[in-house]
Amino acid sequence: MTPREMDDLVFLDYMKRADAFLEAGKGGRSLWMGYRNGLRRRRFGDEFGTEEQHRLRLNISGDHPDPSHRLYGAGYRAGFRGEDPAALLERS
């Protein structure tokens, strides 16, 4: 799936499921904020954020000293890849 190939129903389903995991306290707030932003970038492309923001978010390392940054980066990359949020939760 490339940006814009994600249809509205899948996008909305993934966003709702991410919200449900967030509300249930599963995975952490930073993970789901990153995921939702990555999913938006995938769906809307350049209409969501700048190229610089996108590059910065993609490059948040898994060994960043701040755990919330690590989670945000992992979530953003998963959302941008269009992964099912349940699969992301299983890895977290």
N, C-alpha and C positions, 0 to 999 in steps of 0.2 A: 504494500500500500504506500503510495507516495502522497505528499501533501495534496489536499483537495480530493483525493480518492476516497477518503473516509466519508461515508454518507451521514446525513443528519441523524438518522436513527441510531447508528452505532455511536456517534459522537455523544448524543444525549444520554444513551444508556451508560456509556463509560463514565460520563460526568456524574450521573446520579449514583452510580455504584461507588465511585470515589468519595462522593459526599457521604454516603451511608457508612463507608469504612471510617471516614474521619469522625463522624458523629458517634460511632461505636467505640472510638478510641483505639482503633486497630491501625498500626503502622506509624502513627505520629503525624502531627500537623504539617511539618515541613515536607514530609514525603508526599502528602496529598496536594499541598500547594504547588510543589514542583510538578507533580503529575498533571494537574489541571492546566498549568501554564504550558507544559510541553504538548499536551493534547490540543490546546487552543492554537499553538503555533503550527502543529501538523494540519489541523483543519482549515485554518485561515491564512496560513503562510505569512507573508510580509505585512499583512493587515494587523497582525498581532505581534507587537514588539519590533524593535529595530534589529538589523543584522548583528550589530555589536552586542546587544543584549542576548540574542540567541547564541552567539559564539561563547559568551561568558558563561551562560547557563550550561551549555553542553560540556564545557571544560572544567566544571567544578569537580575536583579530583576526589576519588574514593578515600584518599588519605588526608583530606583537609582537616586541620586541627579542630574545627568546630563541627560537632556531630550533626547539628541541624543543617549545616551547609552540605554535608555529605548526603544526607537524606534528600534534601531538595534537589541536588544534582542527579541522584539516582532516579528520583521521581520524574524529573524533567525529561531525562533521556528516555525513560520508559514511555512516557506520554507521547513524546515526539515520534517514537517508533510505532505508536499505535497499539501498544500492548494492552491486553485485557488487565484491568486493575486487580483482579483476583490473582493472576500470575505474579504481579509485582508484590502483592501482599505475601505470597508464599515464599518469595526470596528474601523478604525483609526480616 
